Amino acid sequence: MSIISNFSIPVVILIIVLNAYLKGVPVFDVFIEGAREGAKTAFNILPTMVGIIAAVSILNASGLIDILTGLISKPLDLIGIPSETAPILLIRPFSGSASLGLFSEQIKAYGADTYIGRVLSTIMGSSETVFYTIAVYFGATRVKDTRHAVAASLISSYMGMLASIYICKIL
């Protein structure tokens, strides 16, 4: 099985390249053009990414996340959501790396095979870093008015998180 997994991606790439070559596509030229466009896109979204990283760093350094966690922990416990998940619930929509750091700390503290560990793992897998994703996609396309995209994305992300908590509780 490991042989198949080790060779599957290179084989798929080889098939794509051979197929393109047989159809007369200038493979290397198309690759270079795609790399050029990717570099332009990365350069265009760089200011947005710096802004998001700075905002998350400021939130963490200011202690606002700790304050908000303290405020919502008791209400979360009342509705059956473990208060240990509060930091992840707050930071996950903003930063994948910050939420991954919190997740790693909490897994070390509570263990991966505990109820909290399973809930946190499922939350990480069932939600998205909404603001990062919106910044990347809307920044790449230079869309300024996100209209309802942020609200809809946050609602769906939090619904995924809440569903993961209750599914873990059932199972």
TIRO-2110 file (N, C-alpha, C; in Angstrom, 1 decimal):
// TIRO-2110
0.8, -1.2, 0.0, N, 1, A
0.0, 0.0, 0.0, CA, 1, A
0.9, 1.3, 0.0, C, 1, A
2.0, 1.2, 0.7, N, 2, A
2.8, 2.4, 0.8, CA, 2, A
3.5, 2.7, -0.6, C, 2, A
3.7, 1.7, -1.4, N, 3, A
4.3, 1.8, -2.7, CA, 3, A
3.3, 2.6, -3.6, C, 3, A
2.0, 2.2, -3.5, N, 4, A
1.0, 2.9, -4.3, CA, 4, A
0.9, 4.3, -3.9, C, 4, A
0.9, 4.6, -2.6, N, 5, A
0.7, 6.0, -2.1, CA, 5, A
2.0, 6.8, -2.5, C, 5, A
3.1, 6.2, -2.5, N, 6, A
4.3, 7.0, -2.8, CA, 6, A
4.4, 7.3, -4.3, C, 6, A
3.9, 6.5, -5.1, N, 7, A
4.0, 6.7, -6.6, CA, 7, A
2.7, 7.3, -7.2, C, 7, A
1.6, 7.4, -6.5, N, 8, A
0.4, 7.9, -7.1, CA, 8, A
0.4, 9.3, -7.6, C, 8, A
0.9, 10.2, -6.8, N, 9, A
1.0, 11.6, -7.3, CA, 9, A
2.0, 11.8, -8.5, C, 9, A
3.2, 11.2, -8.4, N, 10, A
4.1, 11.4, -9.6, CA, 10, A
3.5, 10.7, -10.9, C, 10, A
2.8, 9.6, -10.7, N, 11, A
2.2, 8.9, -11.8, CA, 11, A
1.0, 9.8, -12.4, C, 11, A
0.2, 10.4, -11.6, N, 12, A
-0.8, 11.3, -12.1, CA, 12, A
-0.2, 12.5, -12.8, C, 12, A
0.8, 13.1, -12.3, N, 13, A
1.5, 14.2, -12.9, CA, 13, A
2.0, 13.8, -14.3, C, 13, A
2.7, 12.6, -14.3, N, 14, A
3.2, 12.1, -15.6, CA, 14, A
2.1, 11.9, -16.6, C, 14, A
1.0, 11.3, -16.2, N, 15, A
-0.1, 11.1, -17.1, CA, 15, A
-0.6, 12.4, -17.7, C, 15, A
-0.7, 13.4, -16.8, N, 16, A
-1.2, 14.7, -17.3, CA, 16, A
-0.2, 15.3, -18.3, C, 16, A
1.1, 15.3, -17.9, N, 17, A
2.1, 15.9, -18.8, CA, 17, A
2.1, 15.1, -20.2, C, 17, A
2.1, 13.8, -20.1, N, 18, A
2.1, 13.0, -21.4, CA, 18, A
0.8, 13.3, -22.2, C, 18, A
-0.3, 13.4, -21.6, N, 19, A
-1.5, 13.6, -22.3, CA, 19, A
-1.5, 15.0, -23.0, C, 19, A
-1.0, 16.0, -22.3, N, 20, A
-0.9, 17.3, -22.8, CA, 20, A
0.1, 17.3, -24.0, C, 20, A
1.2, 16.7, -23.8, N, 21, A
2.3, 16.6, -24.9, CA, 21, A
1.7, 15.9, -26.1, C, 21, A
1.0, 14.8, -25.9, N, 22, A
0.4, 14.1, -27.1, CA, 22, A
-0.7, 14.9, -27.8, C, 22, A
-1.3, 15.9, -27.1, N, 23, A
-2.3, 16.7, -27.7, CA, 23, A
-1.7, 18.0, -28.3, C, 23, A
-0.3, 18.1, -28.3, N, 24, A
0.4, 19.2, -28.9, CA, 24, A
0.5, 20.5, -28.0, C, 24, A
0.2, 20.3, -26.7, N, 25, A
0.3, 21.5, -25.8, CA, 25, A
1.8, 21.7, -25.5, C, 25, A
2.2, 22.9, -25.6, N, 26, A
3.6, 23.2, -25.2, CA, 26, A
3.7, 23.2, -23.7, C, 26, A
4.0, 22.0, -23.1, N, 27, A
3.8, 21.8, -21.7, CA, 27, A
4.7, 22.7, -20.8, C, 27, A
6.0, 22.9, -21.2, N, 28, A
6.8, 23.7, -20.4, CA, 28, A
6.4, 25.2, -20.5, C, 28, A
6.1, 25.7, -21.6, N, 29, A
5.6, 27.0, -21.8, CA, 29, A
4.4, 27.3, -21.0, C, 29, A
3.4, 26.4, -21.0, N, 30, A
2.2, 26.6, -20.3, CA, 30, A
2.5, 26.5, -18.8, C, 30, A
3.4, 25.7, -18.4, N, 31, A
3.8, 25.6, -17.0, CA, 31, A
4.4, 26.9, -16.5, C, 31, A
5.3, 27.5, -17.3, N, 32, A
6.0, 28.8, -17.0, CA, 32, A
4.9, 29.9, -16.9, C, 32, A
4.0, 29.9, -17.8, N, 33, A
2.9, 30.9, -17.8, CA, 33, A
2.1, 30.8, -16.5, C, 33, A
1.8, 29.6, -16.2, N, 34, A
1.0, 29.4, -14.9, CA, 34, A
1.8, 29.8, -13.7, C, 34, A
3.1, 29.5, -13.7, N, 35, A
3.9, 29.9, -12.6, CA, 35, A
4.0, 31.5, -12.5, C, 35, A
4.1, 32.1, -13.7, N, 36, A
4.1, 33.6, -13.7, CA, 36, A
2.8, 34.2, -13.1, C, 36, A
1.7, 33.6, -13.5, N, 37, A
0.4, 34.1, -13.0, CA, 37, A
0.3, 33.8, -11.5, C, 37, A
0.8, 32.7, -11.1, N, 38, A
0.7, 32.4, -9.6, CA, 38, A
1.6, 33.3, -8.8, C, 38, A
2.7, 33.7, -9.4, N, 39, A
3.6, 34.7, -8.7, CA, 39, A
2.9, 36.0, -8.6, C, 39, A
2.3, 36.4, -9.7, N, 40, A
1.6, 37.7, -9.7, CA, 40, A
0.5, 37.7, -8.6, C, 40, A
-0.3, 36.6, -8.6, N, 41, A
-1.4, 36.5, -7.6, CA, 41, A
-0.8, 36.6, -6.2, C, 41, A
0.2, 35.8, -5.9, N, 42, A
0.8, 35.9, -4.6, CA, 42, A
1.3, 37.3, -4.2, C, 42, A
1.9, 38.0, -5.2, N, 43, A
2.3, 39.3, -4.9, CA, 43, A
1.2, 40.3, -4.7, C, 43, A
0.1, 40.1, -5.4, N, 44, A
-1.1, 40.9, -5.2, CA, 44, A
-1.8, 40.7, -3.9, C, 44, A
-1.8, 39.5, -3.3, N, 45, A
-2.5, 39.3, -2.1, CA, 45, A
-1.6, 39.5, -0.9, C, 45, A
-0.3, 39.7, -1.1, N, 46, A
0.7, 39.9, 0.0, CA, 46, A
0.3, 40.9, 1.0, C, 46, A
-0.1, 42.2, 0.6, N, 47, A
-0.5, 43.2, 1.6, CA, 47, A
-1.7, 42.7, 2.5, C, 47, A
-2.7, 42.0, 1.9, N, 48, A
-3.8, 41.5, 2.6, CA, 48, A
-3.4, 40.5, 3.7, C, 48, A
-2.5, 39.6, 3.3, N, 49, A
-2.0, 38.6, 4.2, CA, 49, A
-1.2, 39.2, 5.3, C, 49, A
-0.4, 40.2, 5.0, N, 50, A
0.4, 40.9, 6.1, CA, 50, A
-0.6, 41.5, 7.1, C, 50, A
-1.7, 42.1, 6.6, N, 51, A
-2.7, 42.7, 7.4, CA, 51, A
-3.4, 41.7, 8.3, C, 51, A
-3.7, 40.6, 7.8, N, 52, A
-4.4, 39.5, 8.6, CA, 52, A
-3.4, 39.0, 9.7, C, 52, A
-2.2, 38.7, 9.3, N, 53, A
-1.2, 38.2, 10.2, CA, 53, A
-1.0, 39.2, 11.4, C, 53, A
-0.9, 40.5, 11.0, N, 54, A
-0.7, 41.5, 12.0, CA, 54, A
-1.9, 41.6, 12.9, C, 54, A
-3.1, 41.5, 12.4, N, 55, A
-4.3, 41.6, 13.2, CA, 55, A
-4.4, 40.4, 14.2, C, 55, A
-4.1, 39.2, 13.7, N, 56, A
-4.1, 38.0, 14.6, CA, 56, A
-3.1, 38.2, 15.7, C, 56, A
-1.9, 38.6, 15.3, N, 57, A
-0.8, 38.8, 16.3, CA, 57, A
-1.2, 39.8, 17.4, C, 57, A
-1.9, 40.9, 16.9, N, 58, A
-2.3, 41.9, 17.9, CA, 58, A
-3.4, 41.4, 18.8, C, 58, A
-4.3, 40.6, 18.3, N, 59, A
-5.4, 40.0, 19.1, CA, 59, A
-4.7, 39.0, 20.2, C, 59, A
-3.8, 38.2, 19.8, N, 60, A
-3.1, 37.3, 20.7, CA, 60, A
-2.3, 38.1, 21.7, C, 60, A
-1.5, 39.1, 21.3, N, 61, A
-0.7, 39.8, 22.2, CA, 61, A
-1.5, 40.7, 23.2, C, 61, A
-2.6, 41.2, 22.8, N, 62, A
-3.4, 42.0, 23.6, CA, 62, A
-4.1, 41.3, 24.7, C, 62, A
-4.2, 40.0, 24.6, N, 63, A
-5.0, 39.2, 25.6, CA, 63, A
-6.5, 39.2, 25.4, C, 63, A
-6.9, 39.8, 24.2, N, 64, A
-8.4, 39.8, 23.9, CA, 64, A
-8.9, 38.4, 23.8, C, 64, A
-8.2, 37.5, 23.2, N, 65, A
-8.7, 36.2, 23.1, CA, 65, A
-8.9, 35.5, 24.4, C, 65, A
-8.0, 35.8, 25.4, N, 66, A
-8.2, 35.2, 26.7, CA, 66, A
-9.4, 35.8, 27.4, C, 66, A
-9.6, 37.1, 27.2, N, 67, A
-10.8, 37.8, 27.8, CA, 67, A
-12.0, 37.2, 27.3, C, 67, A
-12.1, 37.1, 25.9, N, 68, A
-13.3, 36.6, 25.3, CA, 68, A
-13.5, 35.1, 25.7, C, 68, A
-12.5, 34.4, 25.8, N, 69, A
-12.6, 33.0, 26.2, CA, 69, A
-13.2, 32.9, 27.6, C, 69, A
-12.8, 33.8, 28.5, N, 70, A
-13.3, 33.8, 29.8, CA, 70, A
-14.8, 34.2, 29.9, C, 70, A
-15.2, 35.1, 28.9, N, 71, A
-16.5, 35.5, 28.9, CA, 71, A
-17.5, 34.5, 28.3, C, 71, A
-17.0, 33.7, 27.4, N, 72, A
-18.0, 32.7, 26.7, CA, 72, A
-17.9, 31.3, 27.3, C, 72, A
-16.9, 31.1, 28.2, N, 73, A
-16.7, 29.7, 28.7, CA, 73, A
-18.0, 29.2, 29.5, C, 73, A
-18.5, 30.0, 30.4, N, 74, A
-19.6, 29.6, 31.2, CA, 74, A
-20.9, 29.4, 30.3, C, 74, A
-21.2, 30.3, 29.4, N, 75, A
-22.4, 30.1, 28.6, CA, 75, A
-22.2, 28.9, 27.7, C, 75, A
-21.0, 28.6, 27.2, N, 76, A
-20.8, 27.4, 26.4, CA, 76, A
-21.0, 26.1, 27.2, C, 76, A
-20.6, 26.1, 28.5, N, 77, A
-20.8, 25.0, 29.4, CA, 77, A
-22.3, 24.8, 29.6, C, 77, A
-23.1, 25.8, 29.7, N, 78, A
-24.5, 25.7, 29.9, CA, 78, A
-25.2, 25.1, 28.8, C, 78, A
-24.8, 25.3, 27.5, N, 79, A
-25.4, 24.7, 26.4, CA, 79, A
-24.8, 23.4, 25.9, C, 79, A
-23.8, 22.9, 26.7, N, 80, A
-23.3, 21.6, 26.4, CA, 80, A
-22.0, 21.6, 25.6, C, 80, A
-21.4, 22.7, 25.4, N, 81, A
-20.2, 22.8, 24.6, CA, 81, A
-19.0, 23.0, 25.6, C, 81, A
-18.0, 22.1, 25.5, N, 82, A
-16.9, 22.1, 26.4, CA, 82, A
-16.2, 23.5, 26.4, C, 82, A
-16.0, 24.1, 27.5, N, 83, A
-15.4, 25.4, 27.6, CA, 83, A
-13.9, 25.4, 27.1, C, 83, A
-13.3, 24.2, 27.1, N, 84, A
-12.0, 24.1, 26.6, CA, 84, A
-11.9, 24.3, 25.1, C, 84, A
-13.0, 24.3, 24.4, N, 85, A
-13.0, 24.5, 22.9, CA, 85, A
-13.1, 26.0, 22.6, C, 85, A
-13.4, 26.9, 23.6, N, 86, A
-13.6, 28.3, 23.4, CA, 86, A
-12.5, 29.0, 22.6, C, 86, A
-11.2, 28.8, 23.0, N, 87, A
-10.1, 29.5, 22.2, CA, 87, A
-10.1, 29.1, 20.7, C, 87, A
-10.3, 27.8, 20.4, N, 88, A
-10.3, 27.4, 19.0, CA, 88, A
-11.6, 28.0, 18.3, C, 88, A
-12.7, 28.0, 19.0, N, 89, A
-13.9, 28.5, 18.4, CA, 89, A
-13.7, 30.0, 18.0, C, 89, A
-13.0, 30.7, 18.8, N, 90, A
-12.8, 32.1, 18.6, CA, 90, A
-11.7, 32.4, 17.5, C, 90, A
-10.6, 31.7, 17.5, N, 91, A
-9.5, 32.0, 16.7, CA, 91, A
-9.5, 31.3, 15.3, C, 91, A
-10.2, 30.2, 15.2, N, 92, A
-10.2, 29.4, 14.0, CA, 92, A
-10.6, 30.2, 12.7, C, 92, A
-11.7, 31.0, 12.8, N, 93, A
-12.0, 31.7, 11.6, CA, 93, A
-11.0, 32.8, 11.1, C, 93, A
-10.1, 33.1, 12.0, N, 94, A
-9.1, 34.2, 11.7, CA, 94, A
-7.8, 33.6, 11.2, C, 94, A
-7.3, 32.6, 11.9, N, 95, A
-5.9, 32.1, 11.5, CA, 95, A
-5.8, 30.6, 11.7, C, 95, A
-5.4, 30.0, 10.6, N, 96, A
-5.1, 28.6, 10.7, CA, 96, A
-3.9, 28.2, 11.5, C, 96, A
-2.9, 29.0, 11.4, N, 97, A
-1.6, 28.7, 12.2, CA, 97, A
-1.8, 29.0, 13.7, C, 97, A
-2.6, 30.0, 14.0, N, 98, A
-2.8, 30.3, 15.4, CA, 98, A
-3.7, 29.2, 16.0, C, 98, A
-4.7, 28.8, 15.3, N, 99, A
-5.6, 27.8, 15.8, CA, 99, A
-4.9, 26.4, 15.8, C, 99, A
-4.0, 26.2, 14.9, N, 100, A
-3.2, 24.9, 15.0, CA, 100, A
-2.3, 24.9, 16.2, C, 100, A
-1.7, 26.1, 16.5, N, 101, A
-0.9, 26.2, 17.7, CA, 101, A
-1.7, 26.0, 19.0, C, 101, A
-2.9, 26.6, 19.1, N, 102, A
-3.8, 26.3, 20.2, CA, 102, A
-4.2, 24.9, 20.3, C, 102, A
-4.5, 24.3, 19.1, N, 103, A
-4.9, 22.9, 19.1, CA, 103, A
-3.8, 22.0, 19.6, C, 103, A
-2.6, 22.3, 19.1, N, 104, A
-1.4, 21.4, 19.6, CA, 104, A
-1.3, 21.5, 21.1, C, 104, A
-1.4, 22.7, 21.6, N, 105, A
-1.2, 22.8, 23.1, CA, 105, A
-2.3, 22.1, 23.8, C, 105, A
-3.6, 22.2, 23.3, N, 106, A
-4.7, 21.5, 24.0, CA, 106, A
-4.6, 20.0, 23.9, C, 106, A
-4.1, 19.5, 22.7, N, 107, A
-4.0, 18.1, 22.6, CA, 107, A
-2.9, 17.6, 23.5, C, 107, A
-1.9, 18.3, 23.7, N, 108, A
-0.8, 17.9, 24.7, CA, 108, A
-1.4, 17.9, 26.1, C, 108, A
-2.3, 18.9, 26.4, N, 109, A
-2.9, 19.0, 27.8, CA, 109, A
-3.9, 17.9, 28.0, C, 109, A
-4.8, 17.7, 27.0, N, 110, A
-6.0, 16.8, 27.3, CA, 110, A
-5.8, 15.4, 26.7, C, 110, A
-4.9, 15.3, 25.7, N, 111, A
-4.7, 14.0, 25.0, CA, 111, A
-5.6, 13.9, 23.8, C, 111, A
-5.2, 13.1, 22.8, N, 112, A
-5.9, 13.0, 21.5, CA, 112, A
-7.1, 12.1, 21.6, C, 112, A
-7.0, 11.1, 22.5, N, 113, A
-8.1, 10.1, 22.6, CA, 113, A
-9.2, 10.5, 23.6, C, 113, A
-9.2, 11.7, 24.2, N, 114, A
-10.2, 12.1, 25.1, CA, 114, A
-11.3, 12.7, 24.3, C, 114, A
-12.4, 12.9, 25.0, N, 115, A
-13.6, 13.6, 24.4, CA, 115, A
-13.2, 15.0, 23.9, C, 115, A
-12.4, 15.8, 24.7, N, 116, A
-12.0, 17.1, 24.3, CA, 116, A
-11.1, 17.0, 23.1, C, 116, A
-10.2, 16.0, 23.1, N, 117, A
-9.3, 15.8, 21.9, CA, 117, A
-10.0, 15.5, 20.7, C, 117, A
-11.0, 14.7, 20.8, N, 118, A
-11.8, 14.3, 19.6, CA, 118, A
-12.6, 15.5, 19.1, C, 118, A
-13.2, 16.3, 20.0, N, 119, A
-14.0, 17.5, 19.6, CA, 119, A
-13.0, 18.5, 18.9, C, 119, A
-11.9, 18.7, 19.5, N, 120, A
-11.0, 19.7, 18.9, CA, 120, A
-10.5, 19.3, 17.6, C, 120, A
-10.2, 18.0, 17.4, N, 121, A
-9.8, 17.5, 16.1, CA, 121, A
-10.8, 17.6, 15.1, C, 121, A
-12.1, 17.3, 15.5, N, 122, A
-13.2, 17.4, 14.5, CA, 122, A
-13.5, 18.9, 14.2, C, 122, A
-13.3, 19.8, 15.1, N, 123, A
-13.5, 21.2, 14.8, CA, 123, A
-12.5, 21.6, 13.8, C, 123, A
-11.2, 21.2, 14.0, N, 124, A
-10.2, 21.7, 13.1, CA, 124, A
-10.4, 21.1, 11.7, C, 124, A
-11.0, 20.0, 11.6, N, 125, A
-11.3, 19.4, 10.3, CA, 125, A
-12.6, 19.9, 9.6, C, 125, A
-13.5, 20.4, 10.4, N, 126, A
-14.8, 20.8, 9.9, CA, 126, A
-15.0, 22.3, 9.7, C, 126, A
-14.0, 23.0, 9.9, N, 127, A
-14.1, 24.5, 9.8, CA, 127, A
-13.0, 25.0, 8.9, C, 127, A
-13.1, 26.3, 8.6, N, 128, A
-12.2, 26.9, 7.7, CA, 128, A
-11.7, 28.2, 8.3, C, 128, A
-10.5, 28.7, 7.9, N, 129, A
-10.1, 30.0, 8.3, CA, 129, A
-10.7, 31.0, 7.4, C, 129, A
-11.9, 31.4, 7.8, N, 130, A
-12.8, 32.2, 6.9, CA, 130, A
-12.1, 33.5, 6.4, C, 130, A
-11.5, 34.3, 7.3, N, 131, A
-11.0, 35.6, 6.9, CA, 131, A
-9.7, 35.4, 6.0, C, 131, A
-8.9, 34.4, 6.3, N, 132, A
-7.8, 34.1, 5.4, CA, 132, A
-8.2, 33.7, 4.0, C, 132, A
-9.2, 32.8, 4.0, N, 133, A
-9.7, 32.3, 2.7, CA, 133, A
-10.3, 33.5, 1.9, C, 133, A
-11.1, 34.2, 2.5, N, 134, A
-11.8, 35.4, 1.8, CA, 134, A
-10.7, 36.4, 1.4, C, 134, A
-9.7, 36.6, 2.2, N, 135, A
-8.7, 37.6, 1.8, CA, 135, A
-7.9, 37.1, 0.6, C, 135, A
-7.6, 35.8, 0.6, N, 136, A
-6.9, 35.2, -0.5, CA, 136, A
-7.7, 35.3, -1.8, C, 136, A
-8.9, 34.8, -1.8, N, 137, A
-9.7, 34.7, -3.0, CA, 137, A
-10.2, 36.1, -3.5, C, 137, A
-10.7, 36.9, -2.6, N, 138, A
-11.2, 38.2, -3.0, CA, 138, A
-10.0, 39.1, -3.3, C, 138, A
-8.9, 38.9, -2.6, N, 139, A
-7.7, 39.7, -2.9, CA, 139, A
-7.1, 39.4, -4.3, C, 139, A
-7.1, 38.1, -4.6, N, 140, A
-6.6, 37.6, -5.9, CA, 140, A
-7.5, 38.1, -7.1, C, 140, A
-8.8, 38.3, -6.8, N, 141, A
-9.7, 38.7, -7.9, CA, 141, A
-9.9, 40.2, -7.8, C, 141, A
-9.3, 40.9, -6.8, N, 142, A
-9.5, 42.3, -6.6, CA, 142, A
-10.9, 42.7, -6.3, C, 142, A
-11.7, 41.9, -5.7, N, 143, A
-13.1, 42.2, -5.3, CA, 143, A
-13.0, 43.0, -4.0, C, 143, A
-13.6, 44.2, -4.0, N, 144, A
-13.6, 45.0, -2.8, CA, 144, A
-14.8, 44.8, -1.9, C, 144, A
-16.0, 44.6, -2.6, N, 145, A
-17.2, 44.4, -1.8, CA, 145, A
-17.5, 43.0, -1.7, C, 145, A
-17.4, 42.4, -0.5, N, 146, A
-17.6, 41.0, -0.2, CA, 146, A
-19.1, 40.7, 0.0, C, 146, A
-19.9, 41.8, 0.1, N, 147, A
-21.3, 41.6, 0.4, CA, 147, A
-21.6, 40.7, 1.5, C, 147, A
-22.2, 39.6, 1.2, N, 148, A
-22.6, 38.7, 2.3, CA, 148, A
-21.7, 37.5, 2.4, C, 148, A
-20.6, 37.5, 1.7, N, 149, A
-19.7, 36.4, 1.8, CA, 149, A
-19.1, 36.1, 3.2, C, 149, A
-18.7, 37.2, 3.9, N, 150, A
-18.1, 37.0, 5.2, CA, 150, A
-19.2, 36.4, 6.2, C, 150, A
-20.4, 37.0, 6.2, N, 151, A
-21.4, 36.5, 7.1, CA, 151, A
-21.8, 35.1, 6.8, C, 151, A
-22.0, 34.7, 5.5, N, 152, A
-22.3, 33.4, 5.1, CA, 152, A
-21.2, 32.4, 5.5, C, 152, A
-20.0, 32.8, 5.3, N, 153, A
-18.8, 32.0, 5.6, CA, 153, A
-18.7, 31.7, 7.1, C, 153, A
-18.9, 32.8, 7.8, N, 154, A
-18.8, 32.6, 9.3, CA, 154, A
-19.9, 31.7, 9.8, C, 154, A
-21.1, 31.9, 9.3, N, 155, A
-22.2, 31.1, 9.8, CA, 155, A
-22.0, 29.6, 9.4, C, 155, A
-21.5, 29.4, 8.2, N, 156, A
-21.3, 28.0, 7.8, CA, 156, A
-20.1, 27.4, 8.6, C, 156, A
-19.1, 28.2, 8.9, N, 157, A
-17.9, 27.7, 9.6, CA, 157, A
-18.4, 27.3, 11.1, C, 157, A
-19.1, 28.2, 11.7, N, 158, A
-19.6, 27.9, 13.1, CA, 158, A
-20.6, 26.8, 13.1, C, 158, A
-21.4, 26.7, 12.1, N, 159, A
-22.3, 25.5, 12.1, CA, 159, A
-21.5, 24.2, 12.0, C, 159, A
-20.5, 24.2, 11.2, N, 160, A
-19.6, 23.0, 11.1, CA, 160, A
-19.0, 22.7, 12.4, C, 160, A
-18.5, 23.8, 13.1, N, 161, A
-17.9, 23.6, 14.5, CA, 161, A
-18.9, 23.0, 15.5, C, 161, A
-20.1, 23.6, 15.5, N, 162, A
-21.1, 23.1, 16.4, CA, 162, A
-21.6, 21.7, 16.1, C, 162, A
-21.8, 21.4, 14.8, N, 163, A
-22.1, 20.1, 14.4, CA, 163, A
-21.1, 19.1, 14.8, C, 163, A
-19.8, 19.5, 14.7, N, 164, A
-18.7, 18.5, 15.1, CA, 164, A
-18.8, 18.3, 16.6, C, 164, A
-19.1, 19.3, 17.4, N, 165, A
-19.2, 19.1, 18.8, CA, 165, A
-20.3, 18.1, 19.1, C, 165, A
-21.5, 18.3, 18.6, N, 166, A
-22.6, 17.5, 18.9, CA, 166, A
-22.5, 16.1, 18.3, C, 166, A
-21.8, 15.9, 17.2, N, 167, A
-21.6, 14.6, 16.6, CA, 167, A
-20.6, 13.8, 17.5, C, 167, A
-19.6, 14.5, 18.0, N, 168, A
-18.7, 13.8, 19.0, CA, 168, A
-19.4, 13.4, 20.3, C, 168, A
-20.3, 14.3, 20.7, N, 169, A
-21.1, 14.0, 21.9, CA, 169, A
-22.0, 12.7, 21.7, C, 169, A
-22.6, 12.6, 20.5, N, 170, A
-23.4, 11.5, 20.2, CA, 170, A
-22.6, 10.2, 20.1, C, 170, A
-21.5, 10.3, 19.4, N, 171, A
-20.7, 9.1, 19.1, CA, 171, A
-19.7, 8.9, 20.3, C, 171, A
END
